[in-house]
């Protein structure tokens, strides 16, 4: 732990400047500057509190990175990893990715392949695969890279707001040609070498139209701004034949103030609708059809 704290202290002298600012006002920036100053002074608990307030209206890699440092200095390793995960995968901050690999993973493994995708030595490879087992979540992810690829691969997300899921962003590395999560020893891809396609676009649009009408009628009155649309995000799993076999509700964004009972109803009703999702063209990893995970939303 002493080595870690010393290492992080050095990193703080060179804070990350990457990451898009999502919201910005003078108050949020002021709290960020005050929190960062308290972090330098060694007032870690106060820094944590100030940076947390800053995140209400000012968000970028620096804020999450600095709050992560404030938390690790308080021996809050879990809080540190939560913040470093955001700065690493939402903002693609390279310094944060290095920290995440070193301190927030049980292990990180790299395997090398030749041009025929046969295992080879690290100095003779064309492809390589990096697998990570998260330390504080029951999650293992993998990314597969082609040293000659410049496209970054293809993956389907239904135009999802990338702020919704750090886990998904961790999987869908922008430079990988394929990305996956491992569940029960099986790879479920979220990004593939062959783009996923909807076979029946008309059925898909009709499903979303009906769902939009339903949720707007049932829950539209709960929104503070009736003209501002909300999105119900969900994950949907498909097998090698392109048939859906599992739907998981994620959250609502922007958030709508609903009771716990209403939220359970929304989740149940959303899953019921999405079970009618049409068959899709299966994802393919090179010549192999593979299961995959997609993110999408219903807007109302």
C-alpha positions in Angstrom: 0.0 0.0 0.0 2.9 2.4 0.7 4.2 1.9 -2.8 0.7 2.5 -4.2 0.2 5.7 -2.3 3.6 7.0 -3.3 3.0 6.1 -7.0 -0.4 7.9 -6.9 1.1 10.9 -5.3 3.6 11.2 -8.2 0.7 10.8 -10.7 -1.2 13.6 -9.1 1.7 16.0 -10.1 0.8 15.2 -13.8 -3.1 15.2 -13.8 -4.9 13.9 -16.9 -6.2 16.6 -19.2 -8.3 14.3 -21.4 -12.0 13.8 -21.4 -14.9 15.7 -22.7 -16.7 18.0 -20.2 -20.3 17.0 -20.1 -21.7 19.8 -18.0 -20.0 23.0 -17.1 -20.8 26.0 -14.9 -18.8 28.3 -12.7 -20.0 26.6 -9.5 -18.9 23.2 -10.6 -15.5 24.4 -11.8 -15.0 26.2 -8.5 -15.7 23.1 -6.5 -13.3 21.1 -8.7 -10.5 23.6 -8.2 -11.2 23.8 -4.4 -11.3 20.0 -4.2 -8.1 19.6 -6.1 -6.4 22.2 -3.9 -7.5 20.3 -0.8 -6.2 17.1 -2.3 -2.8 18.7 -2.7 -2.9 19.9 0.9 -3.6 16.3 2.1 -7.2 17.0 3.2 -8.5 13.9 1.5 -12.0 13.7 3.1 -12.8 17.3 2.3 -11.4 16.9 -1.2 -13.6 13.9 -1.7 -16.7 15.9 -0.6 -15.9 19.0 -2.8 -15.2 16.9 -5.9 -18.4 15.0 -5.4 -20.3 18.3 -5.4 -18.4 19.4 -8.5 -19.6 16.3 -10.4 -23.2 17.6 -10.2 -22.4 20.1 -12.9 -18.8 19.6 -14.1 -17.7 16.2 -15.4 -14.5 15.1 -17.1 -11.7 12.7 -16.5 -9.8 15.1 -14.2 -12.7 15.3 -11.7 -13.1 11.5 -11.5 -9.4 10.9 -11.4 -8.8 13.4 -8.6 -11.7 12.1 -6.5 -10.3 8.6 -7.0 -7.0 9.7 -5.6 -8.8 11.3 -2.6 -10.5 8.0 -2.0 -7.5 5.8 -2.2 -5.7 8.1 0.3 -8.6 7.3 2.6 -8.1 3.5 2.1 -11.3 3.4 0.0 -10.0 1.1 -2.7 -13.5 0.3 -4.0 -14.4 4.0 -4.4 -11.0 4.5 -6.1 -11.7 1.8 -8.6 -15.2 3.1 -9.3 -13.9 6.5 -10.2 -10.9 5.2 -12.1 -13.2 2.9 -14.1 -15.2 6.0 -15.2 -12.1 8.1 -16.2 -10.6 5.0 -17.9 -13.5 3.8 -20.0 -15.9 6.7 -20.3 -13.2 9.2 -21.2 -10.5 6.7 -22.5 -7.9 8.3 -20.3 -4.7 6.3 -20.8 -3.3 7.0 -17.3 -6.5 5.8 -15.7 -6.4 2.6 -17.8 -3.0 1.8 -16.5 -4.1 2.3 -12.9 -7.2 0.2 -13.5 -5.2 -2.7 -14.9 -2.7 -2.5 -12.0 -5.0 -2.0 -9.0 -8.6 -2.8 -10.0 -8.1 -6.2 -11.8 -7.4 -9.6 -10.2 -5.4 -10.4 -13.4 -4.8 -9.1 -16.9 -3.7 -11.7 -19.5 -2.4 -11.2 -23.0 -2.3 -13.9 -25.7 -0.6 -13.6 -29.1 -1.7 -15.2 -32.5 -0.1 -15.4 -35.9 -2.0 -14.4 -39.1 -3.9 -17.7 -39.1 -5.0 -17.0 -35.5 -2.8 -19.8 -34.1 -1.0 -19.2 -30.8 2.4 -17.9 -31.3 5.3 -16.0 -29.5 4.9 -12.3 -28.7 7.5 -11.2 -31.4 5.8 -13.1 -34.3 2.2 -12.1 -33.9 -0.4 -10.3 -36.0 -3.3 -10.6 -33.5 -3.4 -10.3 -29.7 -6.1 -10.7 -27.1 -6.3 -9.0 -23.7 -8.5 -10.5 -21.0 -9.2 -8.8 -17.6 -10.9 -10.1 -14.5 -12.4 -7.2 -12.5 -11.4 -7.2 -8.8 -14.6 -5.7 -7.3 -17.2 -6.9 -9.7 -18.1 -10.4 -11.0 -17.0 -9.5 -14.5 -14.4 -10.7 -17.0 -14.0 -8.9 -20.3 -11.8 -9.5 -23.4 -10.7 -7.5 -26.4 -9.2 -8.9 -29.6 -6.9 -6.8 -31.7 -5.6 -6.9 -35.3 -2.3 -5.0 -35.7 -3.2 -4.3 -39.3 -6.8 -3.2 -38.8 -7.6 0.5 -39.0 -11.4 0.4 -38.9 -11.8 -0.4 -35.2 -14.5 -3.1 -35.9 -18.2 -2.9 -35.8 -20.7 -3.1 -32.9 -24.4 -2.4 -32.4 -25.5 -0.2 -29.6 -28.8 1.3 -30.8 -27.4 4.9 -30.5 -27.0 4.5 -26.8 -25.7 7.4 -24.7 -22.2 6.1 -23.9 -22.5 7.5 -20.4 -24.8 4.8 -19.4 -22.5 1.8 -18.8 -18.8 1.8 -17.9 -18.9 -2.0 -18.1 -20.1 -1.9 -21.7 -17.5 0.8 -22.5 -14.8 -1.4 -21.0 -15.8 -4.2 -23.3 -16.2 -2.2 -26.5 -12.6 -0.9 -26.7 -12.5 1.5 -29.7 -9.3 0.0 -31.1 -10.3 -3.6 -30.8 -11.9 -5.6 -33.7 -13.9 -7.7 -31.2 -14.9 -7.3 -27.6 -16.7 -9.7 -25.3 -17.8 -10.5 -21.7 -17.4 -14.0 -20.3 -20.4 -15.5 -18.5 -20.4 -19.1 -17.3 -17.2 -19.7 -19.3 -18.8 -18.6 -22.5 -17.9 -15.5 -24.6 -20.7 -13.1 -25.4 -19.6 -10.5 -27.9 -20.6 -6.8 -27.8 -18.4 -5.9 -30.8 -17.6 -8.2 -33.7 -15.7 -8.4 -37.0 -19.1 -8.7 -38.8 -21.7 -6.1 -38.1 -25.0 -7.2 -36.6 -28.0 -6.5 -38.8 -31.8 -6.3 -38.1 -33.5 -8.6 -40.5 -36.9 -7.0 -40.1 -36.5 -3.3 -39.6 -40.2 -2.7 -40.0 -41.1 -5.0 -37.1 -38.4 -3.4 -35.0 -39.7 0.1 -35.6 -43.3 -0.9 -34.9 -42.2 -2.5 -31.6 -40.5 0.6 -30.5 -43.4 2.8 -31.6 -45.9 0.8 -29.6 -43.6 0.7 -26.6 -43.1 4.5 -26.8 -46.8 5.1 -26.9 -47.4 2.8 -24.0 -44.8 4.3 -21.7 -45.7 7.8 -22.6 -49.3 7.2 -21.8 -48.5 5.3 -18.5 -45.6 7.3 -17.1 -45.4 10.6 -19.1 -47.1 12.5 -16.4 -44.3 11.7 -14.0 -41.8 13.8 -16.0 -41.1 17.3 -14.8 -40.6 18.5 -18.3 -43.3 16.9 -20.6 -41.4 18.0 -23.7 -38.1 16.4 -22.7 -37.8 12.8 -23.7 -36.6 10.1 -21.4 -35.0 6.8 -22.4 -35.4 3.4 -20.8 -32.1 1.6 -21.5 -31.9 -2.2 -21.6 -29.5 -5.0 -22.5 -30.6 -7.8 -24.8 -28.8 -11.0 -25.3 -28.9 -13.0 -28.6 -27.7 -16.6 -29.3 -25.8 -17.8 -32.3 -29.1 -18.0 -34.3 -29.9 -14.4 -33.7 -32.8 -15.1 -31.3 -33.1 -13.1 -28.1 -32.9 -15.2 -24.9 -32.5 -12.6 -22.1 -33.5 -8.9 -21.5 -32.1 -6.8 -18.6 -33.4 -3.3 -17.7 -30.6 -0.9 -17.0 -31.9 2.5 -16.0 -33.8 5.6 -17.1 -32.0 8.7 -18.5 -32.6 11.5 -17.9 -33.9 10.3 -14.6 -37.6 10.6 -13.7 -38.7 10.6 -10.1 -40.7 7.4 -9.7 -41.5 5.3 -6.7 -39.7 1.9 -6.2 -43.0 0.2 -6.9 -43.4 2.1 -10.2 -39.8 1.4 -11.2 -40.4 -2.3 -10.7 -43.5 -2.1 -12.9 -41.6 -0.2 -15.6 -38.9 -2.9 -15.6 -41.4 -5.7 -15.8 -43.4 -4.0 -18.6 -40.2 -3.1 -20.6 -38.9 -6.6 -20.5 -42.3 -7.9 -21.6 -42.2 -5.6 -24.7 -38.6 -6.4 -25.6 -39.2 -10.1 -25.5 -41.0 -9.5 -28.8 -37.7 -8.3 -30.4 -37.4 -9.6 -33.9 -34.8 -12.1 -35.0 -31.5 -10.5 -36.1 -28.7 -11.5 -38.3 -26.2 -13.2 -35.9 -22.9 -11.7 -35.1 -19.9 -13.3 -36.6 -16.3 -13.4 -35.3 -14.5 -14.1 -38.5 -16.3 -17.1 -39.9 -17.9 -18.2 -36.6 -21.4 -17.2 -35.5 -21.3 -16.1 -31.9 -23.7 -14.9 -29.2 -23.8 -11.2 -28.5 -25.0 -8.5 -26.3 -26.7 -5.3 -27.5 -27.7 -2.1 -25.8 -30.8 -0.2 -26.9 -33.5 2.0 -25.5 -37.2 2.9 -25.6 -37.9 6.7 -25.7 -41.0 8.3 -24.3 
